[in-house]
Amino acid sequence: MRLTRRAILGGALALATGPASAEQGSSAVGGSWAADSLNAAAAKKGIAYGSAVNITPLRQNPAYGEVLARECGVLVPENAMKLAYAWRAPGPIDFSFADETAAFARANGQRLRGHTLVWHEGVPAWALPRIERDAEGFLREWIGAMAGRYRGRIEAWDVVNEICGPDSGRADGLKATPWLAALGPRFVDLAFALQHEADPAAAGAWNENDLELDADWIAPRRAMVLRTLEGMVRRGVPIRRLGLQGHLYAKHPLNQGSLRRFLKAVADLGLALEVTELDVNDRDFPADLTARDRAVSDLARRFLDVVLDEPATLNVLTWDITNANTWLNTNPQRRRADGLIQRALPLDETMARTPLWTAMHKAFSDAPDHKATRDRLRRG
């Protein structure tokens, strides 16, 4: 599908004309995805497939918008809704990039996720003194403004991001951050309460990294997450989902049994699950393209087989859709030593479908049908 300027402007106009329900916001027009797309295969099982959206190629490269429209049923702004991007300096919050992504999703009948309201790496320098003086007031202003602007349009918000830190030495396992320093552990409950107040229809999610693979240091992270979730549910905190980022890599093995037990423990708390940032770091895989694609596809498929078996899993999003944009090519600790482009995502740098796309499509197609359970969880 070629996304026309009329479609983009139509979505922007719809965004500007006032709130809509979350359902209306995700189906203002017929869904743009193709019948053979990843989302079409996933949707048959009650799952939505989607991608993070990089606003620069969305603005500059029509082919990028076309593949997002063709393959995806849910989108999330990669950076546009983060504090450090939307509120770079004192003064008004800049919603322009987030508005463009929201308009694009609406014009294409796609769901929209929000990312992220509270993240220690997403705090601009100018805001730190304000947070030290009045962190609660700052959070109220920020979350009220950002979550409130898209009220009724967001399926789920990543309310807190990467708060797990058992190695910090704290009994509660929380990572040392400016929010923890200013407010203590209550910042987590407060953030969820403020998001729910600003947009009660949007599911509040805790988005966390390094919960998927097997290592001696990952087990304490899972234990901390389960312990913290149990307390939040007991206290009545309005959290409805846990997001597994899903950054996979060959350095640590994937133990399907332990992952399956962890997912079930989360689901047994009455919470839904999402994979929010899936990609495969191929740094430790061979340079040979055929061998590398086989290794990437195998790891992703074994991960998805477990995730999609769990009825509480609602969404699977990759962290962008094309290898041309993956952060793994620019991060010094993650890019390949031989300089080759990482084969991390379902489309290559020319927007062609890769063997990983095929593996993901087959994983969705072969997954058990838990649509009824997923529809119930999605309604909240």
C-alpha positions as a Markdown table, in Angstrom:
| # | Residue | x | y | z |
|---|---|---|---|---|
| 1 | Met | 0.0 | 0.0 | 0.0 |
| 2 | Arg | 1.3 | 3.5 | -0.8 |
| 3 | Leu | 0.5 | 5.9 | 2.0 |
| 4 | Thr | -0.7 | 9.1 | 0.4 |
| 5 | Arg | -0.2 | 12.6 | 1.8 |
| 6 | Arg | -4.0 | 12.8 | 1.9 |
| 7 | Ala | -4.0 | 9.8 | 4.3 |
| 8 | Ile | -1.4 | 11.4 | 6.5 |
| 9 | Leu | -3.3 | 14.7 | 6.6 |
| 10 | Gly | -6.5 | 12.9 | 7.2 |
| 11 | Gly | -5.1 | 11.2 | 10.3 |
| 12 | Ala | -3.6 | 14.5 | 11.5 |
| 13 | Leu | -7.0 | 16.2 | 11.2 |
| 14 | Ala | -8.7 | 13.3 | 13.1 |
| 15 | Leu | -6.1 | 13.7 | 15.8 |
| 16 | Ala | -6.8 | 17.4 | 16.1 |
| 17 | Thr | -10.6 | 17.2 | 16.2 |
| 18 | Gly | -10.8 | 15.7 | 19.7 |
| 19 | Pro | -10.7 | 12.5 | 21.7 |
| 20 | Ala | -11.9 | 9.2 | 20.4 |
| 21 | Ser | -12.3 | 5.9 | 22.2 |
| 22 | Ala | -9.3 | 3.5 | 22.1 |
| 23 | Glu | -11.2 | 1.2 | 19.7 |
| 24 | Gln | -12.2 | 4.1 | 17.4 |
| 25 | Gly | -8.6 | 5.4 | 17.5 |
| 26 | Ser | -7.3 | 2.0 | 16.2 |
| 27 | Ser | -9.9 | 1.6 | 13.5 |
| 28 | Ala | -10.7 | 5.0 | 12.0 |
| 29 | Val | -10.2 | 3.4 | 8.6 |
| 30 | Gly | -9.8 | -0.2 | 7.5 |
| 31 | Gly | -6.5 | -1.7 | 8.6 |
| 32 | Ser | -3.8 | -1.1 | 6.1 |
| 33 | Trp | -1.9 | -4.3 | 6.6 |
| 34 | Ala | -1.7 | -6.8 | 3.7 |
| 35 | Ala | -3.4 | -10.2 | 3.7 |
| 36 | Asp | 0.0 | -11.9 | 3.8 |
| 37 | Ser | 1.6 | -9.6 | 6.4 |
| 38 | Leu | 3.0 | -10.4 | 9.8 |
| 39 | Asn | 0.0 | -8.7 | 11.5 |
| 40 | Ala | -2.5 | -10.6 | 9.4 |
| 41 | Ala | -0.9 | -13.9 | 10.6 |
| 42 | Ala | -0.8 | -12.7 | 14.2 |
| 43 | Ala | -4.3 | -11.3 | 14.2 |
| 44 | Lys | -5.8 | -14.7 | 13.6 |
| 45 | Lys | -4.6 | -15.7 | 17.0 |
| 46 | Gly | -5.6 | -12.5 | 18.7 |
| 47 | Ile | -2.2 | -11.0 | 18.6 |
| 48 | Ala | -1.1 | -7.7 | 17.1 |
| 49 | Tyr | 2.3 | -7.5 | 15.4 |
| 50 | Gly | 3.9 | -4.1 | 15.2 |
| 51 | Ser | 7.1 | -2.0 | 15.2 |
| 52 | Ala | 8.8 | 1.0 | 16.7 |
| 53 | Val | 8.6 | 4.1 | 14.4 |
| 54 | Asn | 11.7 | 6.2 | 13.6 |
| 55 | Ile | 10.2 | 9.7 | 12.8 |
| 56 | Thr | 13.1 | 10.7 | 10.5 |
| 57 | Pro | 12.7 | 8.0 | 7.8 |
| 58 | Leu | 9.0 | 8.2 | 8.2 |
| 59 | Arg | 9.3 | 11.8 | 7.1 |
| 60 | Gln | 11.9 | 11.3 | 4.4 |
| 61 | Asn | 11.4 | 7.8 | 2.9 |
| 62 | Pro | 8.0 | 6.9 | 1.5 |
| 63 | Ala | 9.0 | 3.2 | 1.3 |
| 64 | Tyr | 9.5 | 3.1 | 5.1 |
| 65 | Gly | 5.9 | 4.3 | 5.7 |
| 66 | Glu | 4.7 | 1.8 | 3.1 |
| 67 | Val | 6.2 | -1.2 | 4.9 |
| 68 | Leu | 5.0 | -0.1 | 8.3 |
| 69 | Ala | 1.5 | 0.2 | 6.8 |
| 70 | Arg | 1.7 | -3.1 | 5.1 |
| 71 | Glu | 3.1 | -5.3 | 7.9 |
| 72 | Cys | 1.9 | -3.7 | 11.2 |
| 73 | Gly | -1.2 | -3.6 | 13.3 |
| 74 | Val | 0.3 | -1.6 | 16.1 |
| 75 | Leu | 3.0 | 1.1 | 16.3 |
| 76 | Val | 5.0 | 2.7 | 19.0 |
| 77 | Pro | 7.1 | 5.9 | 18.7 |
| 78 | Glu | 10.7 | 5.1 | 19.2 |
| 79 | Asn | 11.6 | 8.4 | 20.8 |
| 80 | Ala | 8.9 | 11.0 | 20.1 |
| 81 | Met | 7.0 | 10.5 | 23.4 |
| 82 | Lys | 10.1 | 10.3 | 25.7 |
| 83 | Leu | 10.7 | 13.1 | 28.1 |
| 84 | Ala | 14.1 | 14.0 | 26.7 |
| 85 | Tyr | 12.8 | 14.3 | 23.2 |
| 86 | Ala | 9.4 | 16.0 | 23.8 |
| 87 | Trp | 10.5 | 18.4 | 26.5 |
| 88 | Arg | 14.1 | 19.2 | 25.6 |
| 89 | Ala | 14.1 | 22.6 | 27.2 |
| 90 | Pro | 12.0 | 24.6 | 29.7 |
| 91 | Gly | 8.9 | 25.9 | 28.1 |
| 92 | Pro | 6.1 | 24.1 | 26.2 |
| 93 | Ile | 6.3 | 20.4 | 25.5 |
| 94 | Asp | 6.8 | 19.6 | 21.8 |
| 95 | Phe | 4.2 | 17.1 | 20.7 |
| 96 | Ser | 4.8 | 17.5 | 17.0 |
| 97 | Phe | 6.8 | 14.3 | 16.4 |
| 98 | Ala | 4.4 | 12.2 | 18.5 |
| 99 | Asp | 1.4 | 13.8 | 16.7 |
| 100 | Glu | 2.8 | 12.7 | 13.4 |
| 101 | Thr | 3.2 | 9.1 | 14.5 |
| 102 | Ala | -0.2 | 9.1 | 16.1 |
| 103 | Ala | -1.7 | 10.5 | 12.9 |
| 104 | Phe | 0.0 | 7.9 | 10.8 |
| 105 | Ala | -1.3 | 5.1 | 12.9 |
| 106 | Arg | -4.8 | 6.5 | 12.9 |
| 107 | Ala | -4.8 | 7.0 | 9.1 |
| 108 | Asn | -3.8 | 3.3 | 8.7 |
| 109 | Gly | -6.2 | 1.8 | 11.2 |
| 110 | Gln | -3.4 | 0.7 | 13.5 |
| 111 | Arg | -3.3 | 0.5 | 17.3 |
| 112 | Leu | -0.8 | 2.8 | 19.1 |
| 113 | Arg | 1.4 | 2.2 | 22.1 |
| 114 | Gly | 3.0 | 5.0 | 24.2 |
| 115 | His | 6.7 | 4.8 | 25.2 |
| 116 | Thr | 7.8 | 5.9 | 27.8 |
| 117 | Leu | 6.7 | 8.1 | 30.7 |
| 118 | Val | 9.3 | 7.4 | 33.4 |
| 119 | Trp | 12.8 | 6.3 | 32.3 |
| 120 | His | 16.1 | 7.2 | 34.1 |
| 121 | Glu | 18.0 | 7.6 | 30.8 |
| 122 | Gly | 15.3 | 9.9 | 29.3 |
| 123 | Val | 15.7 | 12.8 | 31.6 |
| 124 | Pro | 16.9 | 16.1 | 30.1 |
| 125 | Ala | 19.6 | 17.9 | 32.1 |
| 126 | Trp | 17.4 | 21.0 | 32.6 |
| 127 | Ala | 14.8 | 18.9 | 34.4 |
| 128 | Leu | 17.0 | 17.4 | 37.1 |
| 129 | Pro | 16.9 | 20.4 | 39.5 |
| 130 | Arg | 13.1 | 20.5 | 39.2 |
| 131 | Ile | 12.9 | 16.8 | 40.0 |
| 132 | Glu | 15.2 | 17.3 | 43.0 |
| 133 | Arg | 12.9 | 20.1 | 44.3 |
| 134 | Asp | 9.5 | 18.7 | 43.4 |
| 135 | Ala | 9.6 | 15.3 | 41.7 |
| 136 | Glu | 5.9 | 14.6 | 42.3 |
| 137 | Gly | 4.8 | 17.9 | 40.9 |
| 138 | Phe | 7.0 | 17.4 | 37.9 |
| 139 | Leu | 5.6 | 13.9 | 37.2 |
| 140 | Arg | 2.1 | 15.2 | 37.5 |
| 141 | Glu | 2.7 | 17.9 | 35.0 |
| 142 | Trp | 4.6 | 15.6 | 32.5 |
| 143 | Ile | 2.4 | 12.5 | 32.7 |
| 144 | Gly | -0.8 | 14.6 | 32.8 |
| 145 | Ala | 0.3 | 16.4 | 29.6 |
| 146 | Met | 1.7 | 13.6 | 27.6 |
| 147 | Ala | -0.8 | 10.8 | 28.5 |
| 148 | Gly | -3.6 | 13.3 | 28.6 |
| 149 | Arg | -3.0 | 14.6 | 25.1 |
| 150 | Tyr | -3.5 | 11.1 | 23.6 |
| 151 | Arg | -6.3 | 10.1 | 26.0 |
| 152 | Gly | -8.4 | 7.4 | 24.3 |
| 153 | Arg | -5.9 | 6.8 | 21.5 |
| 154 | Ile | -3.3 | 4.7 | 23.2 |
| 155 | Glu | -3.8 | 1.0 | 23.8 |
| 156 | Ala | -1.0 | 0.7 | 26.4 |
| 157 | Trp | 1.6 | 3.1 | 28.0 |
| 158 | Asp | 5.0 | 2.0 | 29.1 |
| 159 | Val | 4.6 | 3.8 | 32.3 |
| 160 | Val | 7.9 | 2.8 | 33.8 |
| 161 | Asn | 10.9 | 1.6 | 31.8 |
| 162 | Glu | 13.9 | -0.4 | 33.0 |
| 163 | Ile | 13.5 | 0.0 | 36.8 |
| 164 | Cys | 14.8 | -3.4 | 37.7 |
| 165 | Gly | 18.3 | -3.4 | 39.3 |
| 166 | Pro | 19.0 | -6.2 | 41.8 |
| 167 | Asp | 22.7 | -5.3 | 41.6 |
| 168 | Ser | 22.0 | -1.9 | 43.2 |
| 169 | Gly | 22.1 | -3.6 | 46.6 |
| 170 | Arg | 18.6 | -2.5 | 47.6 |
| 171 | Ala | 16.2 | -5.0 | 49.3 |
| 172 | Asp | 13.5 | -4.0 | 46.9 |
| 173 | Gly | 15.7 | -4.5 | 43.8 |
| 174 | Leu | 15.0 | -1.1 | 42.3 |
| 175 | Lys | 17.6 | 0.5 | 40.1 |
| 176 | Ala | 19.2 | 3.7 | 41.4 |
| 177 | Thr | 17.7 | 6.6 | 39.4 |
| 178 | Pro | 16.8 | 10.2 | 39.9 |
| 179 | Trp | 13.2 | 9.2 | 40.4 |
| 180 | Leu | 14.1 | 6.8 | 43.2 |
| 181 | Ala | 16.4 | 9.3 | 44.8 |
| 182 | Ala | 13.7 | 12.0 | 44.8 |
| 183 | Leu | 10.6 | 10.0 | 45.7 |
| 184 | Gly | 11.8 | 6.6 | 47.0 |
| 185 | Pro | 10.1 | 3.4 | 45.8 |
| 186 | Arg | 6.7 | 5.1 | 45.7 |
| 187 | Phe | 7.6 | 6.7 | 42.4 |
| 188 | Val | 6.5 | 3.5 | 40.7 |
| 189 | Asp | 3.0 | 3.4 | 42.1 |
| 190 | Leu | 2.7 | 7.2 | 41.6 |
| 191 | Ala | 3.5 | 7.0 | 38.0 |
| 192 | Phe | 0.9 | 4.3 | 37.3 |
| 193 | Ala | -1.7 | 6.3 | 39.3 |
| 194 | Leu | -1.0 | 9.4 | 37.3 |
| 195 | Gln | -1.1 | 7.6 | 34.0 |
| 196 | His | -4.4 | 6.0 | 34.9 |
| 197 | Glu | -5.8 | 9.3 | 36.0 |
| 198 | Ala | -4.8 | 10.9 | 32.7 |
| 199 | Asp | -6.0 | 8.1 | 30.5 |
| 200 | Pro | -7.9 | 5.3 | 32.3 |
| 201 | Ala | -8.7 | 3.4 | 29.1 |
| 202 | Ala | -4.9 | 2.9 | 28.3 |
| 203 | Ala | -3.4 | -0.2 | 29.9 |
| 204 | Gly | -0.5 | 0.7 | 32.2 |
| 205 | Ala | 2.6 | -1.4 | 31.5 |
| 206 | Trp | 6.0 | -1.9 | 33.1 |
| 207 | Asn | 8.6 | -2.3 | 30.3 |
| 208 | Glu | 11.7 | -4.2 | 31.3 |
| 209 | Asn | 14.9 | -5.6 | 29.7 |
| 210 | Asp | 16.9 | -8.8 | 30.2 |
| 211 | Leu | 14.2 | -11.1 | 31.3 |
| 212 | Glu | 14.2 | -13.5 | 28.3 |
| 213 | Leu | 17.4 | -15.5 | 28.3 |
| 214 | Asp | 19.3 | -17.7 | 30.8 |
| 215 | Ala | 22.2 | -16.4 | 33.0 |
| 216 | Asp | 22.9 | -16.4 | 36.7 |
| 217 | Trp | 22.3 | -12.6 | 36.8 |
| 218 | Ile | 19.0 | -12.8 | 34.9 |
| 219 | Ala | 17.3 | -15.2 | 37.5 |
| 220 | Pro | 17.4 | -12.5 | 40.2 |
| 221 | Arg | 15.9 | -10.0 | 37.8 |
| 222 | Arg | 12.9 | -12.3 | 37.1 |
| 223 | Ala | 12.5 | -12.9 | 40.9 |
| 224 | Met | 12.6 | -9.1 | 41.6 |
| 225 | Val | 10.0 | -8.5 | 38.8 |
| 226 | Leu | 7.6 | -11.1 | 40.1 |
| 227 | Arg | 8.0 | -10.0 | 43.7 |
| 228 | Thr | 7.4 | -6.3 | 42.8 |
| 229 | Leu | 4.4 | -7.2 | 40.6 |
| 230 | Glu | 2.8 | -9.2 | 43.4 |
| 231 | Gly | 3.1 | -6.2 | 45.7 |
| 232 | Met | 1.7 | -3.8 | 43.1 |
| 233 | Val | -1.3 | -6.1 | 42.4 |
| 234 | Arg | -1.9 | -6.5 | 46.2 |
| 235 | Arg | -1.8 | -2.7 | 46.6 |
| 236 | Gly | -4.3 | -2.1 | 43.8 |
| 237 | Val | -1.8 | -0.3 | 41.6 |
| 238 | Pro | -3.4 | 0.2 | 38.1 |
| 239 | Ile | -0.9 | -1.9 | 36.2 |
| 240 | Arg | -2.3 | -4.3 | 33.6 |
| 241 | Arg | 0.7 | -5.5 | 31.6 |
| 242 | Leu | 4.3 | -6.5 | 31.7 |
| 243 | Gly | 6.4 | -5.7 | 28.7 |
| 244 | Leu | 9.4 | -7.9 | 27.8 |
| 245 | Gln | 11.7 | -5.9 | 25.6 |
| 246 | Gly | 12.9 | -9.0 | 23.8 |
| 247 | His | 16.4 | -8.0 | 22.8 |
| 248 | Leu | 17.8 | -11.4 | 22.0 |
| 249 | Tyr | 21.5 | -12.3 | 21.5 |
| 250 | Ala | 23.6 | -15.4 | 21.2 |
| 251 | Lys | 25.8 | -14.7 | 24.3 |
| 252 | His | 23.3 | -16.4 | 26.6 |
| 253 | Pro | 21.1 | -19.5 | 25.9 |
| 254 | Leu | 17.4 | -19.4 | 25.7 |
| 255 | Asn | 15.9 | -21.9 | 28.2 |
| 256 | Gln | 12.3 | -22.3 | 27.0 |
| 257 | Gly | 11.2 | -24.1 | 30.2 |
| 258 | Ser | 12.3 | -21.3 | 32.6 |
| 259 | Leu | 10.9 | -18.6 | 30.3 |
| 260 | Arg | 7.6 | -20.4 | 30.1 |
| 261 | Arg | 7.4 | -20.7 | 33.9 |
| 262 | Phe | 8.2 | -17.0 | 34.3 |
| 263 | Leu | 5.5 | -15.9 | 31.8 |
| 264 | Lys | 2.9 | -18.1 | 33.4 |
| 265 | Ala | 3.7 | -16.7 | 36.8 |
| 266 | Val | 3.1 | -13.2 | 35.5 |
| 267 | Ala | -0.1 | -14.3 | 33.8 |
| 268 | Asp | -1.3 | -15.9 | 37.0 |
| 269 | Leu | -1.3 | -12.5 | 38.6 |
| 270 | Gly | -4.0 | -11.5 | 36.2 |
| 271 | Leu | -1.6 | -9.4 | 34.0 |
| 272 | Ala | -1.2 | -9.4 | 30.3 |
| 273 | Leu | 2.2 | -9.7 | 28.5 |
| 274 | Glu | 3.7 | -7.9 | 25.5 |
| 275 | Val | 7.0 | -8.2 | 23.6 |
| 276 | Thr | 7.8 | -4.6 | 23.1 |
| 277 | Glu | 11.3 | -4.3 | 21.5 |
| 278 | Leu | 12.1 | -7.6 | 19.7 |
| 279 | Asp | 15.3 | -7.8 | 17.7 |
| 280 | Val | 18.2 | -10.3 | 17.4 |
| 281 | Asn | 21.8 | -9.2 | 18.0 |
| 282 | Asp | 23.8 | -11.3 | 15.5 |
| 283 | Arg | 27.2 | -10.0 | 16.7 |
| 284 | Asp | 28.3 | -13.5 | 17.8 |
| 285 | Phe | 26.9 | -15.3 | 14.7 |
| 286 | Pro | 28.9 | -16.1 | 11.6 |
| 287 | Ala | 29.5 | -13.6 | 8.9 |
| 288 | Asp | 28.2 | -16.0 | 6.3 |
| 289 | Leu | 24.7 | -14.6 | 5.4 |
| 290 | Thr | 23.0 | -18.0 | 5.1 |
| 291 | Ala | 24.4 | -19.3 | 8.4 |
| 292 | Arg | 23.7 | -16.0 | 10.1 |
| 293 | Asp | 20.1 | -15.8 | 9.0 |
| 294 | Arg | 19.6 | -19.4 | 10.0 |
| 295 | Ala | 20.9 | -18.7 | 13.5 |
| 296 | Val | 18.9 | -15.4 | 13.9 |
| 297 | Ser | 15.7 | -17.1 | 12.7 |
| 298 | Asp | 16.2 | -20.1 | 15.0 |
| 299 | Leu | 16.7 | -18.0 | 18.1 |
| 300 | Ala | 13.7 | -15.8 | 17.3 |
| 301 | Arg | 11.5 | -18.8 | 16.5 |
| 302 | Arg | 12.3 | -20.6 | 19.7 |
| 303 | Phe | 11.6 | -17.4 | 21.7 |
| 304 | Leu | 8.3 | -16.7 | 19.9 |
| 305 | Asp | 7.1 | -20.3 | 20.3 |
| 306 | Val | 7.2 | -19.9 | 24.1 |
| 307 | Val | 5.8 | -16.4 | 24.1 |
| 308 | Leu | 2.9 | -17.2 | 21.8 |
| 309 | Asp | 2.0 | -20.3 | 23.7 |
| 310 | Glu | 1.1 | -18.1 | 26.6 |
| 311 | Pro | -2.5 | -16.9 | 26.3 |
| 312 | Ala | -1.8 | -13.7 | 28.1 |
| 313 | Thr | 0.5 | -12.5 | 25.3 |
| 314 | Leu | -1.2 | -9.7 | 23.4 |
| 315 | Asn | 1.4 | -7.9 | 21.2 |
| 316 | Val | 4.7 | -8.6 | 19.6 |
| 317 | Leu | 6.6 | -5.5 | 18.4 |
| 318 | Thr | 10.0 | -5.3 | 16.9 |
| 319 | Trp | 12.3 | -2.4 | 17.6 |
| 320 | Asp | 11.9 | -1.0 | 14.1 |
| 321 | Ile | 11.1 | -3.1 | 11.1 |
| 322 | Thr | 14.2 | -2.7 | 8.9 |
| 323 | Asn | 17.8 | -3.6 | 9.4 |
| 324 | Ala | 18.7 | -0.1 | 8.0 |
| 325 | Asn | 17.4 | 1.5 | 11.2 |
| 326 | Thr | 18.4 | -0.9 | 13.9 |
| 327 | Trp | 20.2 | 0.6 | 16.9 |
| 328 | Leu | 22.4 | -2.5 | 16.9 |
| 329 | Asn | 24.4 | -1.0 | 14.0 |
| 330 | Thr | 25.3 | 2.2 | 15.8 |
| 331 | Asn | 25.7 | 1.1 | 19.5 |
| 332 | Pro | 29.5 | 0.6 | 20.0 |
| 333 | Gln | 28.9 | -2.4 | 22.3 |
| 334 | Arg | 26.5 | -4.1 | 19.9 |
| 335 | Arg | 27.6 | -3.5 | 16.4 |
| 336 | Arg | 29.5 | -6.3 | 14.6 |
| 337 | Ala | 33.3 | -6.2 | 14.8 |
| 338 | Asp | 33.4 | -7.0 | 11.0 |
| 339 | Gly | 31.3 | -4.0 | 10.2 |
| 340 | Leu | 28.5 | -6.0 | 8.5 |
| 341 | Ile | 24.9 | -4.8 | 8.9 |
| 342 | Gln | 23.1 | -6.7 | 11.6 |
| 343 | Arg | 20.3 | -9.0 | 10.4 |
| 344 | Ala | 18.2 | -8.1 | 13.4 |
| 345 | Leu | 14.8 | -7.4 | 12.0 |
| 346 | Pro | 12.2 | -8.8 | 9.6 |
| 347 | Leu | 13.1 | -6.5 | 6.7 |
| 348 | Asp | 16.5 | -5.9 | 5.2 |
| 349 | Glu | 18.0 | -2.5 | 4.4 |
| 350 | Thr | 16.1 | -2.6 | 1.0 |
| 351 | Met | 12.8 | -3.3 | 2.7 |
| 352 | Ala | 12.8 | -6.9 | 1.4 |
| 353 | Arg | 11.4 | -9.6 | 3.7 |
| 354 | Thr | 14.2 | -11.7 | 5.3 |
| 355 | Pro | 14.4 | -15.3 | 6.6 |
| 356 | Leu | 13.6 | -13.8 | 10.0 |
| 357 | Trp | 10.3 | -12.4 | 8.6 |
| 358 | Thr | 9.5 | -15.9 | 7.4 |
| 359 | Ala | 10.3 | -17.4 | 10.8 |
| 360 | Met | 8.1 | -14.9 | 12.5 |
| 361 | His | 5.2 | -15.4 | 10.1 |
| 362 | Lys | 5.4 | -19.1 | 10.6 |
| 363 | Ala | 5.5 | -18.7 | 14.4 |
| 364 | Phe | 2.4 | -16.6 | 14.3 |
| 365 | Ser | 0.7 | -19.0 | 11.9 |
| 366 | Asp | 1.6 | -22.1 | 14.0 |
| 367 | Ala | 0.7 | -20.5 | 17.4 |
| 368 | Pro | -2.2 | -21.9 | 19.4 |
| 369 | Asp | -5.4 | -19.9 | 19.1 |
| 370 | His | -6.0 | -18.0 | 22.4 |
| 371 | Lys | -8.0 | -15.2 | 20.7 |
| 372 | Ala | -10.9 | -15.3 | 23.2 |
| 373 | Thr | -8.6 | -14.9 | 26.2 |
| 374 | Arg | -6.6 | -12.2 | 24.5 |
| 375 | Asp | -9.6 | -10.3 | 23.5 |
| 376 | Arg | -10.8 | -10.3 | 27.2 |
| 377 | Leu | -7.4 | -9.2 | 28.4 |
| 378 | Arg | -7.2 | -6.5 | 25.8 |
| 379 | Arg | -10.5 | -5.0 | 27.1 |
| 380 | Gly | -9.0 | -4.9 | 30.5 |
